[in-house]
Amino acid sequence: MPPAAPTTGYAPPPPGHPAPHPPGAGAPELGAWGAGQPYDPAAGQSPALRWLTGTDWRPALLALLAPTAVLLVAALIAAMPGDYGDSATIVQIPGFGDRFGAALAMALGALGAPFKLSYAIHWRGSDSDFGITARLIPLTVTALWVFALWLGLRTLSRRRQERTAQQMTRGQAAGEALRTAVVAAGVTLLVGLVAGTSWSPYLPGTPTGFGRSSAITYTADSGWPEAVGWSALLAGLVAFAVYGTDALRWAAWRNRTIRGWAVAALAAGQVLALLVGLASVVAFILVAATSEGWQTAVSVAFLPNLGLMLIGIGSGATVRGEGGPGGGGAEWSGSDDGYHRVQEFSFFDLHGETADWRFTGLLAVAAVALLAWTAHRRRLDAADRIRLAVLYAAGLTLLMVISGAATTAVGSAPTRSDPATVAYSASLVFGPLLAANVFWAAIGALALPPLLAAATGGRGAGEVTYAAVPPQGPPDGYGYGGYAGYDHGTAGAGAGEPEPYRPEVGVSDVVGSHEGPSDRAPGGPVAGPRDGEGPVDPSVWRDHP
């Protein structure tokens, strides 16, 4: 009788199935039980689907909570009044729900959506339609939306660094920015679909049997597709600026040109923020002193718009207001002569306007002073001051262009075979505006800083000293060792030679305010990351898994 086979601890396999592979017997043969590939849920999915399902969307969703709340609160504030002073033609004031829907449509104007208001009249068997499309960006709401988004992203970025102790690469920052842009577009789409309303008051004197809802119908809506695109663009740019800070620091450390543009952008942003804030306060005082209470309250949403117009007038730009028929008969223009009208005035040619407008020149003087002092305080050289002037003029011009207003009205009546169009607008003329901003930017950033340096007796914008750095890399105090890719980044070195290190305009200017040259010894840790922060890992500038 043959000896019994050793037991394996497994029950006999069912018919048609391979025998189980005993433990410790080496790798099973191909096709045996247990030799399959690990299950991968992403296998067979498209790259787009893997990107949608395989990444963490919570940071983007959390970051958009506060900006969405800004739009809702702005609409809530606008919808609170119940009487708009139009009881002469409308005896039924819309309810809060209708007012909130219309106010939410107006709030989307902060993201570039035009506001559309129309009404249709059915009277004695005939119909008349009239619609107004207004383009006016309430920059106060826009600024609050951007600030809330930036604050949320900054908080989430810091929490991520504390949790993972890792810095984002360019690719990771771009991915987070794209996710934030997609979420912003989706949220704006939902708000746009909810916004808007339609209500039907009735005209005074209408017979009781005529019916309220059959006399006149108002409709308020917004051009939300435009808001979706602009919100995605704004959110993506802000998110990339926040999440890409680490990559920017290292790029600025390595490259003199990037460092110069980053410092100039930070300085120009600070000057623009202070200038627009000051002009907004001046605009609020003027409106409060010359207008009624409800006008002052409404103006709060447009204070940056008014402030930018005051800066433009004081700088010498031309203000243009025009209106008239764009189609149909001339009697729809609303003017006495029935022709298209254009009215312009500027600081140098008031065209009969009051001379008080010339006090706006003080804002232009304040802008030049802020620009000159910023360039002097940061010890910017000639190249950096040119960058500062370019970014300041471009940024201010862009803000002034989008702060204008335009309105288009279209109406039709039973007695007309074609609809009539009337267009009105008020804005700063682009050509003189750009020329004025370039002129004052050159005065403030290029001409005055050397004079300030001479007057203060210290090192000015054109006087920069350099600390010697060993050619193998940055100071040892940053822990970078001898990284071969380091570019010492100041003009003046010959081809192929390491350039001298410049402490006065360093990465500290990119991430925070730099009050002047450092008193630390040469070779010490100057112009690196802010005090209290660790060094920037060179691998941040390289994408890696």
Secondary structure as GFF3:
##gff-version 3
##sequence-region A 1 545
A	DSSP	alpha_helix	47	53	.	.	.	ID=ss1
A	DSSP	alpha_helix	58	63	.	.	.	ID=ss2
A	DSSP	alpha_helix	65	79	.	.	.	ID=ss3
A	DSSP	alpha_helix	96	107	.	.	.	ID=ss4
A	DSSP	three_ten_helix	108	111	.	.	.	ID=ss5
A	DSSP	beta_strand	115	123	.	.	.	ID=ss6
A	DSSP	beta_strand	126	136	.	.	.	ID=ss7
A	DSSP	alpha_helix	139	164	.	.	.	ID=ss8
A	DSSP	alpha_helix	170	194	.	.	.	ID=ss9
A	DSSP	beta_strand	197	199	.	.	.	ID=ss10
A	DSSP	three_ten_helix	208	210	.	.	.	ID=ss11
A	DSSP	beta_strand	216	222	.	.	.	ID=ss12
A	DSSP	alpha_helix	224	243	.	.	.	ID=ss13
A	DSSP	alpha_helix	245	254	.	.	.	ID=ss14
A	DSSP	alpha_helix	256	290	.	.	.	ID=ss15
A	DSSP	alpha_helix	293	299	.	.	.	ID=ss16
A	DSSP	three_ten_helix	300	302	.	.	.	ID=ss17
A	DSSP	alpha_helix	303	315	.	.	.	ID=ss18
A	DSSP	beta_strand	318	327	.	.	.	ID=ss19
A	DSSP	three_ten_helix	330	332	.	.	.	ID=ss20
A	DSSP	beta_strand	341	346	.	.	.	ID=ss21
A	DSSP	three_ten_helix	355	360	.	.	.	ID=ss22
A	DSSP	alpha_helix	361	377	.	.	.	ID=ss23
A	DSSP	alpha_helix	382	402	.	.	.	ID=ss24
A	DSSP	beta_strand	405	412	.	.	.	ID=ss25
A	DSSP	beta_strand	420	428	.	.	.	ID=ss26
A	DSSP	alpha_helix	430	442	.	.	.	ID=ss27
A	DSSP	pi_helix	443	447	.	.	.	ID=ss28
A	DSSP	alpha_helix	448	456	.	.	.	ID=ss29
A	DSSP	three_ten_helix	476	478	.	.	.	ID=ss30
A	DSSP	alpha_helix	507	511	.	.	.	ID=ss31
A	DSSP	three_ten_helix	538	541	.	.	.	ID=ss32
###
